[in-house]
Amino acid sequence: MSSILRPALVVFGALTLLCGVLYPAAVTAVGRAAFAHQAGGSLLHLDGKPAGSALIGQPFTAPGYFWGRPSATAPMANNGAGSGGSNQGPTNPALLDAVKARLAALRAADPGNRAPVPVDLVTASASGLDPEISLAAAYYQARRVAAARALPEAQVRALVEAGRKEPAFGILGEPRVNVLALNLALDAAAPRVR
């Protein structure tokens, strides 16, 4: 019996050490050395303190901030532990009601804006945590944000352009902007929000 048990325990111990300690430690060390920002959570800072992750959407609702994509995570919005979409199809009445409510909120926040509402402002992403919006969604909100902060709209649009990210490899996706980074840039430009 010991001739079977002893080698099995040695292999078990060796594999536990290799796969449970050495490999994770090596991957963590390489990640921290080669990708320090990403391995640290891609945190964005305000006054030296973490303001949030650039990888997870944040709930902004004040008129002086850009609003991100709606979140479908449960039990609260932008819940990193509950990543996932609503799984509601285009004919689901609950999805249609949610989109109508989001449209009404956008129109109420900026009643003079008659431009078409970009789809990413009224529909959640598959993860429910999308931290970015399209440039169209940012420009749609620029007038409201500028008015709430008493800034020229051109200055707000310039901040959007400064935060612009191009498609990956020049072809994957569309130009976009990170909402948290953009709002932090706004706070740096005009800290007072009405």
C-alpha positions, 0 to 999 in steps of 0.5 A: 500500500505504501508503495502506491500511496507515497509516490501519489503523495509526492506527485500531489505535493509537487504539482501543488507546489508547481501549479498552486504556488510557483506558476501563479507567483511567476505569472504575477511577477511577469504581469507586474513587471511588464504590465504594471498599470493593468496588473494593478487594476488600471486605476485612475487617480484624482488628487493621488487617490484612486477614483475608479478603474478604467475597465469598469463603468461608473454610475454618473448621473449629475448633469455636469458629467458625461453619462456612460452606458446603462448597466445591466448588472445586479443587484446594483449598477456597475457591479464588477462582481455581477458582470453580465447582460440583461439577456433581454431580446429586442422584442422583450417588453421590459427592454423596450420599457427600459430604453424608453425610460432612458430616452426620456431621462436623456431628453429631460436632462437636455430638453433642447437637444433634438439630435438622435440619441446614440444607441449606446446611451440607451442599451447596456453592453454584454458585460453590463460594465462597459467603461467607454462610450462612442464619440457620438454619445459623448458629443451628444452630451457635450452641450448639457455638460458644458451648460452645467459647468458654465464652460464653452461647448468647444472646450468640452468637445476638445476634452472629448477629442483629447480622450479619444481612443482609436479602434484596436489595430485601426480596424476593430471597433470604433473611436471611443472615449473612457467616461471616467477619464473624461469626467476626471479631465472635466473636474480638472478643467472646471471642478465646480459642478452645478 
